[in-house]
């Protein structure tokens, strides 16, 4: 699309074993007045396939007969190799079967040799180039979305470990076609390199007092800064980097830097994608911070088991579902479970979403369970730990809680679970969550376990 809208020539490759056809095509393109076409020519199937693989042309004109092979085979092999280029078939005579076969193989358009004038050729090239650009943009968007999903899952499963950060860098480069990426994470007064790809001489660490770092910290948003690791490559000098601050709790805990070169500038779509990647990474760093806080609470709770029990609420959204396990550890440590008894987990969701409904519901739960830990795990969901010798006892506790809530004017669902031998917090919560999901389908007032 850029080639058609710029003053640069549109590069066309003709793949045809007839040199007279090359002269005719060059003559037709020369008659187009508002666009400057440059024609190259290769005479064989293998040379044509190699040219398409290089991707140095804006469009490819492919003859139907190429020695012992066909243009349809060439189009098919090019598409199977991942090419999204504009591929136009040239056929010797109008044949619906051949035309359909060409389109099914992946041809963008087809023209009849000997019956095509300069206007028709120009129109076909314009259409095919724009069509190929649209397909390429859609494929890029899908690739980026798949990369974001994979990146999110990677961080959810592993957090920002060194191996995960390295994989994140690879995802950004491969999925987003950004050749130089570096991630720096806070280490005291410095930002140390956690992962990079594409830089020949990356900086191992950056001082927080560096002028570029200070600019990013003050801006609190992605900005372009002079390259922190200037170097040369075949595409030109790395003049700038898009530097994205990774902010957790108002503090800059890292930088995501992406180089912008003359050959590969960062466009609007790239900018938006980089911001999404930074958001995912920041959320993972936030989880690390909150997990550390949770373990501190666990340590304090074990040191003071008699501390008064109240509502354990989430400070941030990342502190809820993601950190349920350490929060449950805190709750277990303060639950005061008697010898010979086990633990029951109730997940209770409020059906009312009006102003103050969830707050009133939390107060009702706290009043109904004064000696039991209550953990808010979502906007309208609470986890309640109760003493329960078996599943039946857990159901009794759940039913009583639902009845109390209903008497106070709250419609609720409840899913409950009692741990099987060898279960940890993860298995206990998964079972209770599955029960709650089923209860939601049945309706308010339902207790499932």
C-alpha positions in Angstrom: 0.0 0.0 0.0 2.9 2.3 0.7 4.4 1.7 -2.7 1.2 2.7 -4.5 0.8 5.9 -2.5 4.4 7.1 -2.6 6.8 8.5 -5.3 8.9 5.3 -5.2 8.6 3.0 -8.1 6.3 0.0 -7.9 8.5 -3.1 -8.3 7.0 -5.9 -10.4 8.5 -9.3 -11.1 7.4 -11.3 -14.2 7.9 -15.0 -14.0 7.6 -16.3 -17.6 9.8 -18.4 -19.9 9.1 -16.2 -22.9 11.4 -13.2 -23.2 9.1 -11.6 -25.8 6.4 -11.5 -23.0 8.9 -9.6 -20.8 9.3 -6.9 -23.5 5.5 -6.6 -24.1 4.8 -6.3 -20.3 7.5 -3.7 -19.9 5.9 -1.7 -22.8 2.4 -1.9 -21.3 3.7 -0.7 -17.9 5.5 2.1 -19.5 2.2 3.5 -20.8 0.9 4.1 -17.3 1.2 7.8 -16.6 0.5 8.3 -12.8 2.5 5.4 -11.4 6.1 4.5 -12.2 6.5 0.7 -12.6 9.8 -1.1 -12.6 9.8 -4.6 -14.2 12.2 -7.4 -13.4 12.1 -10.8 -15.1 13.0 -14.4 -14.3 12.4 -17.3 -16.8 11.9 -20.4 -14.6 9.8 -21.9 -11.9 12.6 -22.2 -9.4 13.9 -18.7 -9.9 10.3 -17.4 -9.6 9.8 -19.2 -6.3 13.1 -17.9 -5.0 12.1 -14.4 -5.9 8.8 -14.6 -4.2 10.5 -15.9 -1.1 12.8 -12.9 -1.0 9.8 -10.6 -1.1 11.6 -7.7 -2.7 8.8 -6.9 -5.2 5.3 -5.4 -4.7 3.6 -7.8 -7.2 4.4 -10.9 -9.2 3.0 -11.8 -12.7 3.1 -15.5 -13.1 2.7 -17.4 -16.4 0.5 -20.4 -16.4 3.0 -22.6 -18.2 6.6 -22.7 -16.8 8.4 -25.6 -18.6 7.3 -28.8 -16.9 5.6 -27.0 -14.0 2.6 -24.7 -13.9 2.0 -21.3 -12.5 -0.8 -22.7 -10.3 1.8 -25.0 -8.6 4.1 -22.0 -8.2 1.3 -20.0 -6.5 0.4 -22.9 -4.2 4.0 -23.5 -3.1 4.6 -19.8 -2.5 1.5 -19.6 -0.3 2.5 -22.8 1.5 5.8 -21.1 2.2 4.1 -18.2 3.9 4.1 -15.6 1.2 1.2 -13.0 1.3 2.4 -11.2 -1.8 0.3 -10.1 -4.7 0.4 -13.0 -7.1 -1.3 -12.5 -10.5 -1.8 -15.4 -12.9 -1.3 -15.0 -16.7 -3.3 -17.5 -18.7 -3.2 -18.1 -22.4 -7.0 -18.5 -22.9 -10.1 -17.9 -20.9 -10.8 -21.2 -19.0 -13.0 -21.1 -16.0 -11.5 -24.3 -14.6 -8.0 -22.8 -14.7 -9.2 -19.5 -13.3 -10.9 -21.2 -10.3 -7.8 -23.4 -9.8 -5.6 -20.3 -9.7 -7.8 -18.6 -7.2 -8.1 -21.7 -5.0 -4.3 -22.0 -5.1 -4.1 -18.4 -3.7 -3.8 -16.2 -6.8 -4.8 -12.6 -6.1 -6.1 -12.0 -9.6 -5.7 -13.4 -13.2 -5.2 -11.9 -16.6 -5.6 -13.2 -20.1 -2.4 -13.0 -22.1 -2.8 -11.1 -25.4 -6.1 -9.6 -24.3 -4.7 -7.3 -21.6 -4.0 -3.6 -22.3 -2.0 -1.2 -20.1 -5.1 0.0 -18.3 -6.2 -3.5 -17.4 -2.7 -4.5 -16.2 -2.5 -1.3 -14.1 -5.9 -1.9 -12.6 -5.0 -5.5 -11.7 -1.7 -4.5 -10.1 -3.3 -1.8 -8.1 -6.1 -4.1 -6.8 -3.7 -7.0 -6.1 -1.2 -4.9 -4.2 -3.9 -3.3 -2.1 -5.5 -6.7 -1.5 -2.2 -8.3 -0.5 -1.5 -5.4 1.9 -4.9 -5.8 3.5 -4.3 -9.6 4.0 -0.9 -8.9 5.3 -2.3 -6.4 7.8 -4.9 -8.8 9.0 -2.3 -11.6 9.3 -0.1 -9.3 11.3 -3.0 -8.3 13.6 -3.9 -12.0 14.2 -0.2 -12.8 14.8 0.0 -10.0 17.3 -3.1 -11.1 19.2 -1.8 -14.7 19.3 1.5 -13.3 20.7 -0.4 -11.3 23.4 -2.4 -14.3 24.4 0.8 -16.4 24.6 2.6 -13.7 26.5 -0.2 -13.3 29.0 -0.3 -17.1 29.6 3.4 -17.2 30.0 3.4 -14.5 32.6 0.4 -16.0 34.4 2.2 -19.4 34.6 5.7 -18.2 35.4 5.8 -14.5 36.3 8.7 -12.4 35.0 11.4 -15.0 35.6 14.7 -14.7 33.5 13.5 -17.5 31.3 10.1 -16.0 30.9 11.5 -12.5 30.1 13.7 -14.1 27.4 10.7 -15.8 25.9 8.8 -12.5 26.0 11.5 -10.8 24.1 11.4 -13.5 21.5 7.6 -13.2 21.2 7.8 -9.4 20.7 10.5 -9.8 17.9 8.8 -12.8 16.2 5.1 -11.9 16.6 5.4 -8.2 16.2 8.2 -8.0 13.7 10.2 -5.6 15.8 13.9 -6.4 15.3 15.4 -4.9 18.5 13.9 -5.3 21.9 15.4 -4.9 25.4 13.7 -5.3 28.8 15.4 -3.7 31.9 14.2 -4.4 35.4 14.9 -2.4 38.6 17.8 -3.5 40.7 18.4 -1.0 43.5 19.5 2.3 42.0 20.0 0.8 38.5 18.0 -0.8 35.8 19.6 -4.1 34.8 19.2 -5.9 31.4 16.8 -8.8 31.9 16.5 -9.8 28.3 17.2 -8.5 24.8 17.4 -9.5 21.2 18.8 -7.8 18.1 21.3 -5.5 19.9 25.0 -6.3 19.2 26.2 -4.2 22.2 23.4 -3.8 24.7 24.0 -1.9 27.9 24.1 -4.3 30.8 22.7 -1.7 33.2 21.4 1.8 33.1 21.6 4.3 36.0 18.3 5.8 37.1 20.1 9.1 36.9 20.6 8.7 33.2 18.9 11.7 31.4 16.8 9.4 29.1 15.6 7.3 32.0 14.7 10.4 34.0 12.7 11.7 31.0 10.7 8.5 30.8 10.2 8.5 34.6 8.9 12.0 34.5 6.7 11.4 31.4 5.1 8.2 33.0 4.2 7.2 29.5 5.9 5.8 26.3 8.2 8.3 24.7 11.0 8.3 22.1 14.5 8.8 23.5 18.0 8.8 22.0 19.2 5.3 21.6 20.7 3.9 24.8 22.8 1.4 22.7 23.7 3.2 19.4 25.0 0.8 16.7 24.9 0.3 13.0 23.1 -2.3 10.9 22.3 -2.8 7.3 19.1 -0.8 7.7 20.8 2.3 9.0 21.6 3.9 12.3 19.4 3.2 15.4 18.5 6.8 16.0 15.9 6.4 18.7 14.2 4.0 21.0 10.6 3.8 22.1 11.0 3.6 25.9 8.0 2.4 27.9 8.0 2.7 31.7 6.8 -0.3 33.7 5.0 1.4 36.6 3.9 -0.6 39.7 2.4 1.3 42.6 3.5 4.6 41.0 7.2 3.5 41.0 9.1 2.7 37.8 10.2 -0.9 38.1 11.5 -1.4 34.6 11.7 -0.3 31.0 10.6 -1.9 27.8 12.8 -0.5 25.0 12.1 -1.0 21.3 14.5 0.4 18.7 13.2 2.5 15.8 15.4 2.5 12.7 15.2 4.2 9.4 14.5 0.8 7.8 12.0 -0.3 10.4 10.3 2.7 12.0 7.7 2.2 14.7 4.2 2.9 13.3 0.9 3.5 15.1 0.0 -0.2 15.1 3.4 -1.1 16.5 3.0 1.6 19.2 -0.3 0.2 20.3 1.0 -3.3 20.4 4.0 -2.3 22.4 1.8 -0.6 25.0 -0.3 -3.8 25.4 2.9 -5.8 25.9 4.0 -3.4 28.5 0.7 -3.6 30.3 0.9 -7.4 30.5 4.5 -7.2 31.8 3.6 -4.5 34.3 0.7 -6.6 35.6 3.1 -9.5 36.1 5.5 -7.2 38.1 2.6 -6.0 40.1 1.8 -9.6 41.0 5.3 -10.2 42.1 5.1 -7.1 44.4 1.7 -8.2 45.8 2.9 -11.8 46.3 5.8 -10.4 48.4 3.3 -8.5 50.5 1.2 -11.6 50.9 4.1 -13.6 52.1 4.9 -10.8 54.6 1.4 -11.0 55.9 1.7 -14.8 56.1 4.8 -14.5 58.2 3.2 -11.9 60.5 0.1 -14.0 60.8 2.1 -17.1 61.9 3.9 -15.0 64.4 0.6 -13.6 65.8 -2.0 -16.4 65.4 -4.3 -14.7 67.8 -4.6 -11.5 65.8 -8.3 -10.4 65.2 -9.7 -11.8 62.0 -11.5 -9.5 59.5 -12.0 -9.1 55.9 -8.8 -9.7 53.8 -9.4 -7.5 50.8 -7.4 -6.9 47.6 -5.4 -3.8 47.2 -5.3 -4.1 43.4 -7.1 -6.1 40.8 -3.9 -8.2 40.3 -4.0 -9.0 44.0 -7.3 -11.0 43.7 -7.5 -14.2 41.7 -3.9 -14.3 40.8 -2.9 -14.2 44.5 -5.6 -16.4 45.9 -3.2 -19.1 47.0 -0.9 -17.0 49.2 -4.0 -15.2 50.6 -5.5 -18.6 51.5 -2.2 -19.4 53.2 -2.6 -16.4 55.3 -6.2 -17.3 56.1 -5.3 -20.9 56.9 -2.6 -19.7 59.3 -5.1 -17.6 61.2 -8.1 -19.9 61.0 -7.5 -21.7 64.3 -8.5 -25.1 62.9 -9.0 -27.6 65.7 -7.2 -30.9 65.9 -8.9 -33.6 63.9 -10.8 -31.0 61.8 -10.2 -30.0 58.2 -11.0 -26.9 56.2 -14.0 -26.1 54.1 -13.8 -23.4 51.4 -17.0 -21.5 50.5 -17.1 -19.2 47.4 -20.1 -16.9 47.7 -21.1 -14.5 45.0 -23.5 -11.6 45.5 -26.3 -11.5 42.8 -27.1 -7.8 43.7 -24.9 -5.2 42.0 -26.6 -2.0 43.1 -24.9 0.8 45.0 -23.5 -0.5 48.3 -24.9 -4.0 47.8 -21.5 -5.7 47.8 -20.3 -3.7 50.9 -23.5 -4.7 52.8 -23.0 -8.3 51.7 -19.4 -8.2 53.0 -20.6 -6.9 56.3 -23.2 -9.7 56.5 -20.6 -12.3 55.8 -18.3 -10.9 58.5 -21.1 -10.8 61.0 -22.1 -14.4 60.1 -18.5 -15.7 60.3 -16.9 -13.6 63.0 -14.1 -16.1 63.7 -13.4 -17.2 60.1 -11.2 -15.7 57.5 -13.1 -13.9 54.7 -11.1 -13.2 51.5 -12.5 -11.0 48.7 -11.4 -12.6 45.5 -13.4 -10.6 42.9 -15.7 -7.6 42.7 -18.7 -9.6 43.9 -17.1 -12.8 45.2 -15.9 -13.8 48.6 -14.0 -16.9 49.8 -14.9 -18.0 53.3 -12.9 -20.6 55.3 -14.9 -22.7 57.7 -14.1 -25.6 60.0 -15.6 -28.7 58.3 -14.9 -32.3 59.0 -16.3 -33.4 55.5 -18.2 -32.2 52.5 -21.5 -32.5 54.4 -20.4 -30.2 57.1 -19.1 -27.7 54.5 -22.6 -27.8 52.8 -24.3 -27.1 56.1 -22.1 -24.0 56.7 -22.7 -22.9 53.1 -26.5 -23.3 53.4 -26.6 -21.4 56.7 -24.6 -18.5 55.2 -26.9 -18.3 52.1 -29.9 -18.3 54.4 -28.5 -15.5 56.5 -27.7 -13.4 53.5 -31.2 -14.0 52.1 -32.8 -12.9 55.4 -30.7 -9.7 55.2 -31.9 -9.0 51.7 -29.0 -10.3 49.6 -29.4 -12.8 46.8 -26.3 -15.0 46.6 -24.9 -18.1 45.0 -22.5 -20.5 46.8 -20.1 -23.1 45.7 -18.2 -25.1 48.4 -15.5 -27.7 48.6 -13.7 -29.7 51.3 -10.2 -30.8 50.5 -9.4 -34.3 49.5 -6.1 -35.9 50.8 -3.1 -34.2 49.4 -4.9 -31.1 48.1 -3.3 -27.8 48.3 -4.9 -24.3 48.1 -5.0 -24.5 44.2 -7.0 -27.7 44.1 -9.4 -26.5 46.8 -10.2 -23.3 45.1 -10.6 -25.0 41.7 -13.2 -27.3 43.1 -15.1 -24.5 44.9 -14.9 -22.3 41.8 -16.4 -25.1 39.6 -19.2 -25.5 42.1 -19.9 -21.8 42.1 -20.0 -21.7 38.3 -22.7 -24.4 38.3 -24.6 -22.6 41.1 -24.7 -19.5 38.9 -26.4 -21.4 36.1 -29.0 -22.7 38.4 -30.0 -19.3 40.0 -29.7 -17.2 43.2 -30.0 -19.1 46.5 -28.4 -22.2 45.0 -25.7 -24.1 47.0 -23.6 -26.5 45.0 -20.5 -28.5 46.2 
